[in-house]
Amino acid sequence: MDTQTMEVKIVKKELAFVDKILKAYEGLAMVTVVGTEGEIGRLKLEFTEGTKDDLLKILNDLQNKVSLEIIEEE
């Protein structure tokens, strides 16, 4: 299986919340905090084609609750 990656930009104070939500879905994606700059944090998500749709649905739902932006997708 080929692994794909994307990065998500999020307000730093919401970083732990989103990290824990995504990690609660075991097998959905590997989540890594890749850094923070001021009030913004970044998460790196590694996932497979088979989990991509579910991951995007969850991220879209989270956008209704926190300030979250997909900034890079490979």
Residue frames relative to the residue before (quaternion, step in Angstrom):
aa qw qx qy qz dx dy dz
M 1.0000 0.0000 0.0000 0.0000 0.00 0.00 0.00
D 0.3519 -0.7251 0.5541 0.2081 3.51 -0.96 0.88
T 0.3070 -0.7428 0.5700 0.1707 3.52 -1.01 0.87
Q 0.1814 -0.7534 0.6252 0.0929 3.52 -1.05 0.88
T 0.1931 -0.7843 0.5770 0.1212 3.58 -1.20 0.42
M 0.0168 0.7464 -0.6641 -0.0388 3.49 -1.34 0.38
E 0.2720 -0.7245 0.6029 0.1941 3.51 -1.28 0.41
V 0.1790 -0.7671 0.6113 0.0763 3.50 -1.15 0.77
K 0.2275 -0.7499 0.6090 0.1220 3.54 -0.95 0.95
I 0.0518 0.8076 -0.5776 0.1069 3.54 -0.86 1.03
V 0.5893 -0.5511 0.4483 0.3848 3.54 -1.18 0.56
K 0.5823 -0.6537 0.3719 0.3086 3.55 -0.80 1.10
K 0.6772 0.5039 -0.3103 0.4373 3.61 0.91 -0.83
E 0.6913 0.4402 -0.2704 0.5051 3.62 1.25 -0.31
L 0.4073 0.7612 -0.4339 0.2579 3.57 1.32 -0.15
A 0.6917 0.4723 -0.2876 0.4644 3.61 0.78 -0.97
F 0.6174 0.5546 -0.3381 0.4437 3.60 1.01 -0.79
V 0.7056 0.4480 -0.2659 0.4803 3.59 0.77 -1.03
D 0.6043 0.5587 -0.3444 0.4516 3.58 1.02 -0.79
K 0.7069 0.4598 -0.2661 0.4670 3.59 0.83 -0.95
I 0.6094 0.5406 -0.3550 0.4587 3.60 1.02 -0.72
L 0.7035 0.4644 -0.2768 0.4613 3.59 0.78 -0.99
K 0.6672 0.4946 -0.3079 0.4641 3.60 0.98 -0.76
A 0.5746 0.5924 -0.3756 0.4216 3.60 1.19 -0.46
Y 0.6529 0.4453 -0.2991 0.5348 3.58 1.20 -0.49
E 0.1857 -0.8285 0.5195 0.0963 3.57 0.36 1.24
G 0.8105 0.2548 -0.2112 0.4833 3.54 -0.93 0.94
L 0.5232 0.6477 -0.4099 0.3724 3.58 1.26 -0.15
A 0.7681 -0.1912 0.1820 0.5834 3.56 0.81 -1.03
M 0.3955 -0.6423 0.5867 0.2946 3.52 -1.27 0.43
V 0.1489 -0.8137 0.5610 0.0302 3.56 -0.65 1.15
T 0.0158 0.7884 -0.6127 0.0529 3.55 -0.87 1.05
V 0.3427 -0.6888 0.5935 0.2362 3.57 -0.96 0.87
V 0.1590 -0.8330 0.5261 0.0633 3.59 -0.55 1.15
G 0.7949 -0.2767 0.1327 0.5235 3.57 1.19 0.04
T 0.2266 -0.7330 0.6214 0.1588 3.48 -1.41 0.15
E 0.0745 -0.7573 0.6476 0.0404 3.51 -1.22 0.66
G 0.8161 -0.0772 0.0181 0.5724 3.57 -0.35 1.21
E 0.8106 -0.2181 0.1950 0.5072 3.57 -0.69 -1.11
I 0.6504 0.5124 -0.3022 0.4723 3.61 1.28 0.03
G 0.1254 -0.7748 0.6164 0.0630 3.54 -1.05 0.85
R 0.2350 -0.7641 0.5843 0.1400 3.56 -1.27 0.38
L 0.1547 -0.7526 0.6350 0.0804 3.49 -1.11 0.86
K 0.2306 -0.7234 0.6310 0.1594 3.55 -1.11 0.74
L 0.1136 -0.7919 0.5994 0.0284 3.56 -0.82 1.05
E 0.0918 -0.7694 0.6312 0.0337 3.55 -0.84 1.04
F 0.0857 0.8106 -0.5613 0.1431 3.56 -0.71 1.11
T 0.4295 -0.6684 0.5331 0.2907 3.55 -1.30 0.16
E 0.6839 -0.4696 0.3579 0.4285 3.55 -1.28 0.29
G 0.6499 0.5542 -0.3052 0.4212 3.57 1.07 -0.74
T 0.7453 0.3642 -0.2200 0.5133 3.61 1.15 -0.48
K 0.4253 0.7493 -0.4365 0.2591 3.58 1.28 -0.19
D 0.6763 0.5012 -0.3142 0.4388 3.61 0.79 -0.95
D 0.6645 0.4919 -0.3066 0.4717 3.59 0.92 -0.89
L 0.6348 0.5336 -0.3267 0.4534 3.58 0.99 -0.83
L 0.6792 0.4832 -0.2959 0.4666 3.59 0.89 -0.90
K 0.6109 0.5367 -0.3522 0.4634 3.62 1.05 -0.65
I 0.6629 0.4951 -0.3014 0.4739 3.57 0.94 -0.88
L 0.6588 0.5016 -0.3122 0.4658 3.60 0.92 -0.87
N 0.6428 0.5160 -0.3238 0.4643 3.59 0.98 -0.80
D 0.6463 0.5005 -0.3164 0.4814 3.59 1.01 -0.78
L 0.6509 0.5195 -0.3168 0.4539 3.60 0.96 -0.82
Q 0.5906 0.5823 -0.3672 0.4210 3.59 1.12 -0.61
N 0.6204 0.5296 -0.3404 0.4677 3.60 1.20 -0.40
K 0.7295 0.4252 -0.2176 0.4896 3.58 1.25 -0.37
V 0.7942 0.0982 -0.0269 0.5990 3.58 1.10 -0.71
S 0.5445 -0.5869 0.4786 0.3605 3.54 -1.30 0.32
L 0.1576 0.7945 -0.5508 0.2011 3.55 -0.25 1.31
E 0.0048 -0.8043 0.5932 -0.0330 3.58 -0.93 0.89
I 0.3330 -0.6889 0.6041 0.2225 3.57 -0.95 0.90
I 0.1231 -0.8463 0.5173 0.0326 3.57 -0.52 1.17
E 0.8044 0.0764 -0.0293 0.5885 3.59 1.17 -0.36
E 0.0416 0.7840 -0.6183 0.0375 3.53 -0.96 0.86
E 0.1366 -0.7905 0.5948 0.0520 3.55 -0.89 0.97
